[in-house]
């Protein structure tokens, strides 16, 4: 389940742009802490994910990064 969630997070970020941890936790029905762990794992695997703080913040992919996954 975790691997599919990691790929889904990556694809959602690619499609939607910036998404908050709260939105992702609702989408995947997991805790916000789990989303933070997942994002850490994606980052460690080389995905260029960054976080912005604030009311309009969230996670996003750096620059024009695109996966070859569909």
PDB file of N, CA, C and O in Angstrom:
ATOM      1  N   UNK A   1       0.829  -1.201   0.000  1.00  0.00           N
ATOM      2  CA  UNK A   1       0.000   0.000   0.000  1.00  0.00           C
ATOM      3  C   UNK A   1       0.869   1.258   0.000  1.00  0.00           C
ATOM      4  O   UNK A   1       0.545   2.247  -0.659  1.00  0.00           O
ATOM      5  N   UNK A   2       1.963   1.211   0.737  1.00  0.00           N
ATOM      6  CA  UNK A   2       2.787   2.410   0.850  1.00  0.00           C
ATOM      7  C   UNK A   2       3.404   2.801  -0.491  1.00  0.00           C
ATOM      8  O   UNK A   2       3.428   3.982  -0.839  1.00  0.00           O
ATOM      9  N   UNK A   3       3.897   1.832  -1.237  1.00  0.00           N
ATOM     10  CA  UNK A   3       4.511   2.141  -2.528  1.00  0.00           C
ATOM     11  C   UNK A   3       3.508   2.791  -3.464  1.00  0.00           C
ATOM     12  O   UNK A   3       3.846   3.743  -4.167  1.00  0.00           O
ATOM     13  N   UNK A   4       2.289   2.294  -3.484  1.00  0.00           N
ATOM     14  CA  UNK A   4       1.284   2.891  -4.362  1.00  0.00           C
ATOM     15  C   UNK A   4       0.916   4.296  -3.879  1.00  0.00           C
ATOM     16  O   UNK A   4       0.635   5.177  -4.692  1.00  0.00           O
ATOM     17  N   UNK A   5       0.916   4.506  -2.560  1.00  0.00           N
ATOM     18  CA  UNK A   5       0.627   5.838  -2.034  1.00  0.00           C
ATOM     19  C   UNK A   5       1.742   6.817  -2.401  1.00  0.00           C
ATOM     20  O   UNK A   5       1.469   7.970  -2.736  1.00  0.00           O
ATOM     21  N   UNK A   6       2.995   6.365  -2.339  1.00  0.00           N
ATOM     22  CA  UNK A   6       4.110   7.225  -2.710  1.00  0.00           C
ATOM     23  C   UNK A   6       4.015   7.641  -4.178  1.00  0.00           C
ATOM     24  O   UNK A   6       4.206   8.810  -4.512  1.00  0.00           O
ATOM     25  N   UNK A   7       3.722   6.686  -5.040  1.00  0.00           N
ATOM     26  CA  UNK A   7       3.560   7.017  -6.458  1.00  0.00           C
ATOM     27  C   UNK A   7       2.370   7.933  -6.686  1.00  0.00           C
ATOM     28  O   UNK A   7       2.435   8.850  -7.504  1.00  0.00           O
ATOM     29  N   UNK A   8       1.290   7.688  -5.968  1.00  0.00           N
ATOM     30  CA  UNK A   8       0.104   8.531  -6.109  1.00  0.00           C
ATOM     31  C   UNK A   8       0.379   9.961  -5.647  1.00  0.00           C
ATOM     32  O   UNK A   8      -0.092  10.915  -6.267  1.00  0.00           O
ATOM     33  N   UNK A   9       1.131  10.112  -4.571  1.00  0.00           N
ATOM     34  CA  UNK A   9       1.497  11.449  -4.100  1.00  0.00           C
ATOM     35  C   UNK A   9       2.315  12.165  -5.167  1.00  0.00           C
ATOM     36  O   UNK A   9       2.072  13.334  -5.468  1.00  0.00           O
ATOM     37  N   UNK A  10       3.273  11.464  -5.729  1.00  0.00           N
ATOM     38  CA  UNK A  10       4.111  12.048  -6.768  1.00  0.00           C
ATOM     39  C   UNK A  10       3.276  12.487  -7.972  1.00  0.00           C
ATOM     40  O   UNK A  10       3.471  13.583  -8.496  1.00  0.00           O
ATOM     41  N   UNK A  11       2.361  11.645  -8.404  1.00  0.00           N
ATOM     42  CA  UNK A  11       1.510  11.992  -9.546  1.00  0.00           C
ATOM     43  C   UNK A  11       0.552  13.137  -9.223  1.00  0.00           C
ATOM     44  O   UNK A  11       0.306  13.994 -10.073  1.00  0.00           O
ATOM     45  N   UNK A  12       0.009  13.161  -8.005  1.00  0.00           N
ATOM     46  CA  UNK A  12      -0.870  14.266  -7.620  1.00  0.00           C
ATOM     47  C   UNK A  12      -0.119  15.596  -7.612  1.00  0.00           C
ATOM     48  O   UNK A  12      -0.636  16.615  -8.071  1.00  0.00           O
ATOM     49  N   UNK A  13       1.091  15.576  -7.092  1.00  0.00           N
ATOM     50  CA  UNK A  13       1.894  16.804  -7.095  1.00  0.00           C
ATOM     51  C   UNK A  13       2.184  17.250  -8.522  1.00  0.00           C
ATOM     52  O   UNK A  13       2.196  18.445  -8.817  1.00  0.00           O
ATOM     53  N   UNK A  14       2.411  16.307  -9.382  1.00  0.00           N
ATOM     54  CA  UNK A  14       2.672  16.627 -10.786  1.00  0.00           C
ATOM     55  C   UNK A  14       1.434  17.227 -11.452  1.00  0.00           C
ATOM     56  O   UNK A  14       1.547  18.155 -12.253  1.00  0.00           O
ATOM     57  N   UNK A  15       0.264  16.703 -11.126  1.00  0.00           N
ATOM     58  CA  UNK A  15      -0.967  17.174 -11.757  1.00  0.00           C
ATOM     59  C   UNK A  15      -1.502  18.470 -11.152  1.00  0.00           C
ATOM     60  O   UNK A  15      -1.907  19.381 -11.875  1.00  0.00           O
ATOM     61  N   UNK A  16      -1.500  18.544  -9.829  1.00  0.00           N
ATOM     62  CA  UNK A  16      -2.147  19.673  -9.151  1.00  0.00           C
ATOM     63  C   UNK A  16      -1.208  20.811  -8.752  1.00  0.00           C
ATOM     64  O   UNK A  16      -1.663  21.916  -8.458  1.00  0.00           O
ATOM     65  N   UNK A  17       0.074  20.550  -8.741  1.00  0.00           N
ATOM     66  CA  UNK A  17       0.995  21.590  -8.279  1.00  0.00           C
ATOM     67  C   UNK A  17       1.209  21.481  -6.786  1.00  0.00           C
ATOM     68  O   UNK A  17       1.740  20.478  -6.311  1.00  0.00           O
ATOM     69  N   UNK A  18       0.811  22.483  -6.045  1.00  0.00           N
ATOM     70  CA  UNK A  18       1.037  22.515  -4.599  1.00  0.00           C
ATOM     71  C   UNK A  18      -0.159  21.920  -3.858  1.00  0.00           C
ATOM     72  O   UNK A  18      -1.312  22.242  -4.145  1.00  0.00           O
ATOM     73  N   UNK A  19       0.146  21.036  -2.888  1.00  0.00           N
ATOM     74  CA  UNK A  19      -0.898  20.399  -2.085  1.00  0.00           C
ATOM     75  C   UNK A  19      -0.435  20.370  -0.637  1.00  0.00           C
ATOM     76  O   UNK A  19       0.723  20.063  -0.356  1.00  0.00           O
ATOM     77  N   UNK A  20      -1.329  20.685   0.269  1.00  0.00           N
ATOM     78  CA  UNK A  20      -0.967  20.683   1.692  1.00  0.00           C
ATOM     79  C   UNK A  20      -0.959  19.263   2.239  1.00  0.00           C
ATOM     80  O   UNK A  20      -1.570  18.360   1.667  1.00  0.00           O
ATOM     81  N   UNK A  21      -0.266  19.079   3.345  1.00  0.00           N
ATOM     82  CA  UNK A  21      -0.215  17.776   4.006  1.00  0.00           C
ATOM     83  C   UNK A  21      -1.606  17.359   4.470  1.00  0.00           C
ATOM     84  O   UNK A  21      -1.949  16.177   4.438  1.00  0.00           O
ATOM     85  N   UNK A  22      -2.399  18.324   4.898  1.00  0.00           N
ATOM     86  CA  UNK A  22      -3.754  18.025   5.356  1.00  0.00           C
ATOM     87  C   UNK A  22      -4.612  17.493   4.207  1.00  0.00           C
ATOM     88  O   UNK A  22      -5.366  16.536   4.382  1.00  0.00           O
ATOM     89  N   UNK A  23      -4.493  18.118   3.031  1.00  0.00           N
ATOM     90  CA  UNK A  23      -5.239  17.641   1.867  1.00  0.00           C
ATOM     91  C   UNK A  23      -4.815  16.225   1.483  1.00  0.00           C
ATOM     92  O   UNK A  23      -5.655  15.374   1.193  1.00  0.00           O
ATOM     93  N   UNK A  24      -3.515  15.985   1.485  1.00  0.00           N
ATOM     94  CA  UNK A  24      -3.020  14.657   1.150  1.00  0.00           C
ATOM     95  C   UNK A  24      -3.472  13.614   2.170  1.00  0.00           C
ATOM     96  O   UNK A  24      -3.807  12.489   1.802  1.00  0.00           O
ATOM     97  N   UNK A  25      -3.481  13.981   3.434  1.00  0.00           N
ATOM     98  CA  UNK A  25      -3.901  13.026   4.467  1.00  0.00           C
ATOM     99  C   UNK A  25      -5.380  12.671   4.310  1.00  0.00           C
ATOM    100  O   UNK A  25      -5.770  11.525   4.530  1.00  0.00           O
ATOM    101  N   UNK A  26      -6.192  13.639   3.934  1.00  0.00           N
ATOM    102  CA  UNK A  26      -7.610  13.352   3.683  1.00  0.00           C
ATOM    103  C   UNK A  26      -7.774  12.477   2.435  1.00  0.00           C
ATOM    104  O   UNK A  26      -8.573  11.540   2.420  1.00  0.00           O
ATOM    105  N   UNK A  27      -7.015  12.795   1.405  1.00  0.00           N
ATOM    106  CA  UNK A  27      -7.093  12.053   0.146  1.00  0.00           C
ATOM    107  C   UNK A  27      -6.759  10.568   0.335  1.00  0.00           C
ATOM    108  O   UNK A  27      -7.422   9.701  -0.235  1.00  0.00           O
ATOM    109  N   UNK A  28      -5.730  10.283   1.136  1.00  0.00           N
ATOM    110  CA  UNK A  28      -5.267   8.914   1.306  1.00  0.00           C
ATOM    111  C   UNK A  28      -5.722   8.271   2.617  1.00  0.00           C
ATOM    112  O   UNK A  28      -5.381   7.122   2.899  1.00  0.00           O
ATOM    113  N   UNK A  29      -6.485   9.009   3.408  1.00  0.00           N
ATOM    114  CA  UNK A  29      -7.020   8.518   4.677  1.00  0.00           C
ATOM    115  C   UNK A  29      -5.926   7.997   5.604  1.00  0.00           C
ATOM    116  O   UNK A  29      -6.021   6.903   6.160  1.00  0.00           O
ATOM    117  N   UNK A  30      -4.883   8.816   5.753  1.00  0.00           N
ATOM    118  CA  UNK A  30      -3.793   8.531   6.675  1.00  0.00           C
ATOM    119  C   UNK A  30      -3.546   9.796   7.496  1.00  0.00           C
ATOM    120  O   UNK A  30      -4.131  10.846   7.227  1.00  0.00           O
ATOM    121  N   UNK A  31      -2.681   9.687   8.492  1.00  0.00           N
ATOM    122  CA  UNK A  31      -2.382  10.854   9.326  1.00  0.00           C
ATOM    123  C   UNK A  31      -1.466  11.830   8.581  1.00  0.00           C
ATOM    124  O   UNK A  31      -0.798  11.470   7.612  1.00  0.00           O
ATOM    125  N   UNK A  32      -1.460  13.052   9.058  1.00  0.00           N
ATOM    126  CA  UNK A  32      -0.571  14.066   8.498  1.00  0.00           C
ATOM    127  C   UNK A  32       0.874  13.636   8.701  1.00  0.00           C
ATOM    128  O   UNK A  32       1.715  13.847   7.827  1.00  0.00           O
ATOM    129  N   UNK A  33       1.166  13.038   9.842  1.00  0.00           N
ATOM    130  CA  UNK A  33       2.534  12.561  10.111  1.00  0.00           C
ATOM    131  C   UNK A  33       2.970  11.514   9.084  1.00  0.00           C
ATOM    132  O   UNK A  33       4.130  11.495   8.671  1.00  0.00           O
ATOM    133  N   UNK A  34       2.056  10.656   8.675  1.00  0.00           N
ATOM    134  CA  UNK A  34       2.370   9.654   7.654  1.00  0.00           C
ATOM    135  C   UNK A  34       2.717  10.333   6.330  1.00  0.00           C
ATOM    136  O   UNK A  34       3.618   9.892   5.616  1.00  0.00           O
ATOM    137  N   UNK A  35       2.007  11.395   6.011  1.00  0.00           N
ATOM    138  CA  UNK A  35       2.297  12.140   4.779  1.00  0.00           C
ATOM    139  C   UNK A  35       3.698  12.739   4.858  1.00  0.00           C
ATOM    140  O   UNK A  35       4.443  12.698   3.879  1.00  0.00           O
ATOM    141  N   UNK A  36       4.062  13.294   6.013  1.00  0.00           N
ATOM    142  CA  UNK A  36       5.417  13.840   6.168  1.00  0.00           C
ATOM    143  C   UNK A  36       6.475  12.753   5.979  1.00  0.00           C
ATOM    144  O   UNK A  36       7.504  12.990   5.345  1.00  0.00           O
ATOM    145  N   UNK A  37       6.224  11.567   6.525  1.00  0.00           N
ATOM    146  CA  UNK A  37       7.162  10.452   6.336  1.00  0.00           C
ATOM    147  C   UNK A  37       7.252  10.061   4.867  1.00  0.00           C
ATOM    148  O   UNK A  37       8.339   9.807   4.348  1.00  0.00           O
ATOM    149  N   UNK A  38       6.098  10.013   4.202  1.00  0.00           N
ATOM    150  CA  UNK A  38       6.078   9.652   2.780  1.00  0.00           C
ATOM    151  C   UNK A  38       6.852  10.667   1.942  1.00  0.00           C
ATOM    152  O   UNK A  38       7.613  10.289   1.052  1.00  0.00           O
ATOM    153  N   UNK A  39       6.659  11.940   2.222  1.00  0.00           N
ATOM    154  CA  UNK A  39       7.368  12.983   1.480  1.00  0.00           C
ATOM    155  C   UNK A  39       8.868  12.883   1.742  1.00  0.00           C
ATOM    156  O   UNK A  39       9.670  13.086   0.831  1.00  0.00           O
ATOM    157  N   UNK A  40       9.250  12.576   2.972  1.00  0.00           N
ATOM    158  CA  UNK A  40      10.672  12.372   3.283  1.00  0.00           C
ATOM    159  C   UNK A  40      11.240  11.214   2.466  1.00  0.00           C
ATOM    160  O   UNK A  40      12.358  11.301   1.958  1.00  0.00           O
ATOM    161  N   UNK A  41      10.477  10.134   2.339  1.00  0.00           N
ATOM    162  CA  UNK A  41      10.929   8.985   1.562  1.00  0.00           C
ATOM    163  C   UNK A  41      11.068   9.328   0.083  1.00  0.00           C
ATOM    164  O   UNK A  41      12.037   8.925  -0.559  1.00  0.00           O
ATOM    165  N   UNK A  42      10.109  10.066  -0.457  1.00  0.00           N
ATOM    166  CA  UNK A  42      10.194  10.486  -1.857  1.00  0.00           C
ATOM    167  C   UNK A  42      11.406  11.384  -2.083  1.00  0.00           C
ATOM    168  O   UNK A  42      12.106  11.254  -3.088  1.00  0.00           O
ATOM    169  N   UNK A  43      11.643  12.275  -1.161  1.00  0.00           N
ATOM    170  CA  UNK A  43      12.789  13.173  -1.269  1.00  0.00           C
ATOM    171  C   UNK A  43      14.101  12.389  -1.198  1.00  0.00           C
ATOM    172  O   UNK A  43      15.032  12.659  -1.955  1.00  0.00           O
ATOM    173  N   UNK A  44      14.167  11.426  -0.293  1.00  0.00           N
ATOM    174  CA  UNK A  44      15.364  10.597  -0.164  1.00  0.00           C
ATOM    175  C   UNK A  44      15.607   9.759  -1.422  1.00  0.00           C
ATOM    176  O   UNK A  44      16.746   9.414  -1.737  1.00  0.00           O
ATOM    177  N   UNK A  45      14.535   9.441  -2.128  1.00  0.00           N
ATOM    178  CA  UNK A  45      14.648   8.660  -3.360  1.00  0.00           C
ATOM    179  C   UNK A  45      15.010   9.522  -4.563  1.00  0.00           C
ATOM    180  O   UNK A  45      15.198   9.006  -5.665  1.00  0.00           O
ATOM    181  N   UNK A  46      15.108  10.831  -4.357  1.00  0.00           N
ATOM    182  CA  UNK A  46      15.540  11.717  -5.431  1.00  0.00           C
ATOM    183  C   UNK A  46      14.475  12.596  -6.049  1.00  0.00           C
ATOM    184  O   UNK A  46      14.774  13.376  -6.953  1.00  0.00           O
ATOM    185  N   UNK A  47      13.244  12.492  -5.589  1.00  0.00           N
ATOM    186  CA  UNK A  47      12.183  13.367  -6.111  1.00  0.00           C
ATOM    187  C   UNK A  47      12.407  14.777  -5.554  1.00  0.00           C
ATOM    188  O   UNK A  47      12.552  14.938  -4.342  1.00  0.00           O
ATOM    189  N   UNK A  48      12.437  15.791  -6.407  1.00  0.00           N
ATOM    190  CA  UNK A  48      12.713  17.158  -5.956  1.00  0.00           C
ATOM    191  C   UNK A  48      11.473  17.840  -5.351  1.00  0.00           C
ATOM    192  O   UNK A  48      10.894  18.748  -5.947  1.00  0.00           O
ATOM    193  N   UNK A  49      11.089  17.384  -4.170  1.00  0.00           N
ATOM    194  CA  UNK A  49       9.917  17.931  -3.489  1.00  0.00           C
ATOM    195  C   UNK A  49      10.375  18.982  -2.492  1.00  0.00           C
ATOM    196  O   UNK A  49      11.355  18.786  -1.773  1.00  0.00           O
ATOM    197  N   UNK A  50       9.664  20.088  -2.455  1.00  0.00           N
ATOM    198  CA  UNK A  50       9.957  21.102  -1.447  1.00  0.00           C
ATOM    199  C   UNK A  50       8.662  21.516  -0.761  1.00  0.00           C
ATOM    200  O   UNK A  50       7.570  21.282  -1.279  1.00  0.00           O
ATOM    201  N   UNK A  51       8.794  22.122   0.389  1.00  0.00           N
ATOM    202  CA  UNK A  51       7.645  22.551   1.172  1.00  0.00           C
ATOM    203  C   UNK A  51       7.672  24.067   1.326  1.00  0.00           C
ATOM    204  O   UNK A  51       8.730  24.674   1.491  1.00  0.00           O
ATOM    205  N   UNK A  52       6.500  24.653   1.269  1.00  0.00           N
ATOM    206  CA  UNK A  52       6.342  26.082   1.549  1.00  0.00           C
ATOM    207  C   UNK A  52       5.427  26.214   2.749  1.00  0.00           C
ATOM    208  O   UNK A  52       4.388  25.560   2.830  1.00  0.00           O
ATOM    209  N   UNK A  53       5.816  27.053   3.665  1.00  0.00           N
ATOM    210  CA  UNK A  53       5.020  27.271   4.872  1.00  0.00           C
ATOM    211  C   UNK A  53       3.995  28.367   4.643  1.00  0.00           C
ATOM    212  O   UNK A  53       4.085  29.141   3.691  1.00  0.00           O
ATOM    213  N   UNK A  54       3.029  28.414   5.528  1.00  0.00           N
ATOM    214  CA  UNK A  54       2.042  29.475   5.482  1.00  0.00           C
ATOM    215  C   UNK A  54       0.676  28.978   5.057  1.00  0.00           C
ATOM    216  O   UNK A  54       0.487  27.797   4.765  1.00  0.00           O
ATOM    217  N   UNK A  55      -0.270  29.896   5.029  1.00  0.00           N
ATOM    218  CA  UNK A  55      -1.655  29.522   4.731  1.00  0.00           C
ATOM    219  C   UNK A  55      -1.833  29.012   3.304  1.00  0.00           C
ATOM    220  O   UNK A  55      -2.731  28.210   3.050  1.00  0.00           O
ATOM    221  N   UNK A  56      -1.008  29.454   2.381  1.00  0.00           N
ATOM    222  CA  UNK A  56      -1.086  28.975   1.001  1.00  0.00           C
ATOM    223  C   UNK A  56       0.032  27.995   0.684  1.00  0.00           C
ATOM    224  O   UNK A  56       0.322  27.735  -0.484  1.00  0.00           O
ATOM    225  N   UNK A  57       0.656  27.454   1.716  1.00  0.00           N
ATOM    226  CA  UNK A  57       1.785  26.565   1.539  1.00  0.00           C
ATOM    227  C   UNK A  57       1.379  25.145   1.222  1.00  0.00           C
ATOM    228  O   UNK A  57       0.204  24.842   1.014  1.00  0.00           O
ATOM    229  N   UNK A  58       2.360  24.299   1.190  1.00  0.00           N
ATOM    230  CA  UNK A  58       2.146  22.887   0.913  1.00  0.00           C
ATOM    231  C   UNK A  58       3.370  22.302   0.255  1.00  0.00           C
ATOM    232  O   UNK A  58       4.426  22.933   0.207  1.00  0.00           O
ATOM    233  N   UNK A  59       3.226  21.104  -0.249  1.00  0.00           N
ATOM    234  CA  UNK A  59       4.306  20.436  -0.946  1.00  0.00           C
ATOM    235  C   UNK A  59       4.151  20.652  -2.438  1.00  0.00           C
ATOM    236  O   UNK A  59       3.037  20.737  -2.954  1.00  0.00           O
ATOM    237  N   UNK A  60       5.286  20.741  -3.127  1.00  0.00           N
ATOM    238  CA  UNK A  60       5.279  20.909  -4.582  1.00  0.00           C
ATOM    239  C   UNK A  60       6.547  20.290  -5.146  1.00  0.00           C
ATOM    240  O   UNK A  60       7.515  20.052  -4.425  1.00  0.00           O
ATOM    241  N   UNK A  61       6.523  20.036  -6.439  1.00  0.00           N
ATOM    242  CA  UNK A  61       7.708  19.546  -7.128  1.00  0.00           C
ATOM    243  C   UNK A  61       8.503  20.723  -7.638  1.00  0.00           C
ATOM    244  O   UNK A  61       7.942  21.699  -8.136  1.00  0.00           O
ATOM    245  N   UNK A  62       9.793  20.628  -7.515  1.00  0.00           N
ATOM    246  CA  UNK A  62      10.681  21.708  -7.928  1.00  0.00           C
ATOM    247  C   UNK A  62      10.696  21.865  -9.448  1.00  0.00           C
ATOM    248  O   UNK A  62      10.809  20.887 -10.187  1.00  0.00           O
ATOM    249  N   UNK A  63      10.581  23.100  -9.892  1.00  0.00           N
ATOM    250  CA  UNK A  63      10.702  23.422 -11.301  1.00  0.00           C
ATOM    251  C   UNK A  63       9.773  22.644 -12.204  1.00  0.00           C
ATOM    252  O   UNK A  63       8.602  22.441 -11.883  1.00  0.00           O
ATOM    253  N   UNK A  64      10.287  22.220 -13.308  1.00  0.00           N
ATOM    254  CA  UNK A  64       9.473  21.508 -14.277  1.00  0.00           C
ATOM    255  C   UNK A  64       9.624  20.009 -14.171  1.00  0.00           C
ATOM    256  O   UNK A  64       9.482  19.310 -15.174  1.00  0.00           O
ATOM    257  N   UNK A  65       9.907  19.493 -12.991  1.00  0.00           N
ATOM    258  CA  UNK A  65      10.104  18.051 -12.837  1.00  0.00           C
ATOM    259  C   UNK A  65       8.875  17.296 -13.286  1.00  0.00           C
ATOM    260  O   UNK A  65       7.761  17.624 -12.879  1.00  0.00           O
ATOM    261  N   UNK A  66       9.062  16.292 -14.119  1.00  0.00           N
ATOM    262  CA  UNK A  66       7.978  15.433 -14.596  1.00  0.00           C
ATOM    263  C   UNK A  66       8.443  13.987 -14.498  1.00  0.00           C
ATOM    264  O   UNK A  66       9.577  13.667 -14.855  1.00  0.00           O
ATOM    265  N   UNK A  67       7.577  13.128 -14.020  1.00  0.00           N
ATOM    266  CA  UNK A  67       7.889  11.706 -14.022  1.00  0.00           C
ATOM    267  C   UNK A  67       7.529  11.126 -15.389  1.00  0.00           C
ATOM    268  O   UNK A  67       6.780  11.734 -16.153  1.00  0.00           O
ATOM    269  N   UNK A  68       8.055   9.976 -15.680  1.00  0.00           N
ATOM    270  CA  UNK A  68       7.693   9.298 -16.916  1.00  0.00           C
ATOM    271  C   UNK A  68       6.586   8.288 -16.655  1.00  0.00           C
ATOM    272  O   UNK A  68       6.239   7.494 -17.529  1.00  0.00           O
ATOM    273  N   UNK A  69       6.041   8.324 -15.459  1.00  0.00           N
ATOM    274  CA  UNK A  69       4.949   7.419 -15.083  1.00  0.00           C
ATOM    275  C   UNK A  69       3.626   8.018 -15.530  1.00  0.00           C
ATOM    276  O   UNK A  69       3.470   9.239 -15.562  1.00  0.00           O
ATOM    277  N   UNK A  70       2.692   7.176 -15.869  1.00  0.00           N
ATOM    278  CA  UNK A  70       1.351   7.653 -16.219  1.00  0.00           C
ATOM    279  C   UNK A  70       0.310   6.953 -15.379  1.00  0.00           C
ATOM    280  O   UNK A  70      -0.883   7.219 -15.527  1.00  0.00           O
TER     281      UNK A  70
END
